[in-house]
Amino acid sequence: MDGTQGETGRRKRLSHDERRLKLIETTLTCLARDGAEGTSLRSVCREMGVAPSLVKHFFEGWRDLLVAAYELLVERFMASLEPVVNAAYPNARARMDAVIHTYLSTDWAGDSSIGASIAFWQLSRSLPELKASFTRYLNGRRALLQQALEDLTVEAGVEVDLEQLTTAFMLMLDGVWLEISVNPGNIAESGAHAMCWFWLDAVLAGRRKAG
């Protein structure tokens, strides 16, 4: 079963990189659906239709596969966020608007992302390698958000501790993302978007008064 169906009906044999990617994606699928406790090397291989011994050709073991799965998940998010931050916009507010939209879009706020994320949070308690990846991802995400926030504060003509602002805003974004992912009926994406701007505008207005 390690392949894809071709036009002639024959099963196309996957390349080394394709098989490795399929193992990672299947791991993400199982974690999102079954959680950390319900996912194992055997369950992933069973889902994919291969023998557990196949994993040794691509990873040092189960822990290595889990780290690769987490890094694929976050790299895909970063790959969607980075071009948004670096694109040309008429003004900094338009850039931040696009950043918020990307952050809270249905591509990332949904069962597949939140299910896998919760599983990784659980696994990190016994898998220190994951915590190192968490830190790298956190720093990369913070740098992108700080870049967009710096432009916004300059445009608004306010002075603020950018590191503190970025950390606070990132925590708020993460909280909103978590809420709309776990309880999608409670807050619509448009409402969550407006909530982020309410917070940002209040902070900017407060700094203008303070100045």
C-alpha positions in Angstrom: 0.0 0.0 0.0 3.1 2.3 0.0 2.2 4.3 -3.1 -0.4 6.2 -5.1 -2.8 5.1 -7.8 -1.6 6.1 -11.3 -3.7 6.8 -14.4 -3.2 3.3 -15.7 -4.4 1.7 -12.4 -1.0 0.7 -11.4 0.3 1.9 -8.0 3.1 4.4 -8.4 6.0 3.7 -6.1 6.8 6.7 -3.9 10.3 8.2 -3.9 12.4 8.3 -0.7 11.3 11.9 0.0 7.7 11.3 -0.8 7.6 8.3 1.5 9.2 10.3 4.3 6.7 13.1 3.9 3.8 10.7 3.8 5.0 9.2 7.1 5.1 12.7 8.7 1.7 13.7 7.3 0.2 10.5 8.5 1.6 11.1 11.9 0.0 14.5 12.0 -3.3 13.0 10.8 -3.3 10.4 13.6 -2.3 12.9 16.3 -5.1 15.3 15.2 -7.7 12.6 15.2 -6.6 10.3 18.0 -4.5 12.5 20.3 -1.2 11.8 21.9 -2.5 8.8 23.9 -4.2 7.2 20.9 -1.2 7.6 18.5 1.8 5.3 18.3 4.3 4.2 15.8 2.3 1.1 15.1 -1.0 3.0 14.6 0.7 5.4 12.2 2.2 2.6 10.2 -1.2 0.8 10.2 -2.8 3.9 8.9 -0.3 4.2 6.2 -0.3 0.5 5.4 3.4 -0.2 6.0 5.5 -2.2 8.4 6.9 -0.3 11.5 10.4 -1.3 10.3 10.0 1.1 7.4 10.4 4.0 9.7 14.0 3.1 10.4 14.9 4.0 6.8 13.8 7.6 7.4 14.0 8.4 11.1 16.1 7.3 14.1 12.9 6.3 15.8 9.4 7.3 17.0 10.7 10.4 18.8 12.5 11.6 15.8 9.4 11.2 13.7 7.3 13.2 16.2 9.7 16.1 16.1 9.7 16.0 12.3 5.9 16.1 12.3 5.8 19.1 14.7 8.3 21.0 12.6 6.4 20.3 9.4 3.2 21.7 11.1 4.9 24.9 12.2 7.0 25.4 9.1 3.9 25.4 7.0 2.4 28.0 9.2 5.5 30.1 9.1 5.7 29.7 5.3 2.2 31.2 5.1 2.9 34.0 7.6 6.3 35.2 6.4 5.3 36.4 2.9 2.3 38.2 4.4 4.6 40.2 6.7 7.1 41.0 4.0 4.6 41.8 1.2 4.1 45.4 0.0 1.0 47.1 1.4 -0.4 50.7 1.2 0.2 51.1 4.9 1.3 49.3 8.1 -2.3 48.9 9.2 -3.1 46.9 6.0 -0.1 44.7 6.7 -1.2 44.0 10.2 -4.8 43.3 9.0 -3.4 40.7 6.7 -1.2 39.2 9.4 -4.2 38.8 11.7 -6.3 37.3 9.0 -3.6 34.8 8.1 -3.1 33.9 11.8 -6.8 33.2 12.4 -7.7 31.8 9.0 -9.6 28.6 8.8 -6.4 27.0 7.4 -4.9 27.1 10.9 -7.9 27.5 13.1 -9.6 24.1 12.9 -9.7 20.5 14.1 -6.5 19.3 12.3 -4.3 22.1 13.6 -5.6 22.3 17.1 -5.8 18.5 17.5 -2.2 18.0 16.5 -1.0 21.0 18.6 -2.7 19.7 21.8 -1.1 16.3 21.2 2.3 17.9 20.8 1.8 20.0 24.0 1.1 16.7 25.8 4.0 14.9 24.3 6.5 17.7 25.2 6.3 16.7 28.9 8.2 13.6 28.1 9.9 14.6 24.9 12.5 17.4 25.5 13.4 17.5 21.8 10.0 19.0 21.2 10.5 21.8 23.7 13.6 22.9 21.7 11.5 23.0 18.6 8.8 25.0 20.5 11.4 27.6 21.4 12.7 27.9 17.8 9.1 28.3 16.5 8.2 30.8 19.2 11.2 33.0 18.4 10.6 32.9 14.7 6.9 33.8 15.1 7.8 36.6 17.6 10.3 38.1 15.1 7.7 38.3 12.3 5.0 39.8 14.6 7.5 42.3 16.0 8.4 43.4 12.4 4.7 44.1 11.6 4.1 45.8 15.0 7.1 48.0 14.6 5.8 49.4 11.3 2.4 49.9 12.9 3.7 51.9 15.9 5.9 54.0 13.7 2.9 54.8 11.4 0.8 55.6 14.5 3.5 57.9 15.8 3.8 56.2 19.2 6.7 54.9 21.2 6.3 51.6 23.0 8.4 48.7 24.3 8.3 46.5 21.1 9.3 43.3 22.8 6.7 43.7 25.5 4.0 44.7 23.0 4.9 41.7 20.7 4.8 39.2 23.6 1.5 40.5 24.8 -0.1 40.6 21.4 1.2 37.1 20.5 -0.3 35.7 23.7 -3.6 37.4 22.8 -3.5 36.0 19.3 -2.7 32.5 20.5 -5.6 32.7 23.0 -8.1 33.8 20.3 -6.8 31.1 17.9 -7.2 28.5 20.7 -10.8 29.6 21.4 -12.0 29.7 17.8 -10.2 26.3 17.2 -11.7 24.5 20.2 -15.0 26.3 20.2 -15.6 27.5 16.6 -19.2 28.4 17.3 -18.4 30.8 20.1 -16.5 33.5 18.1 -16.7 34.0 14.3 -13.5 34.6 12.5 -14.7 38.2 11.7 -15.4 38.7 15.4 -12.0 37.4 16.4 -10.4 39.7 13.9 -12.3 42.7 15.3 -11.3 41.7 18.8 -7.6 41.8 17.9 -8.0 45.3 16.4 -9.9 46.5 19.5 -6.9 45.4 21.6 -4.3 47.0 19.3 -6.2 50.3 18.9 -6.7 50.5 22.6 -2.9 50.1 23.2 -2.0 52.6 20.5 -4.5 55.1 21.8 -3.2 54.7 25.4 0.4 55.3 24.2 -0.7 58.5 22.4 -2.2 59.8 25.6 0.8 58.8 27.6 3.0 60.7 25.2 
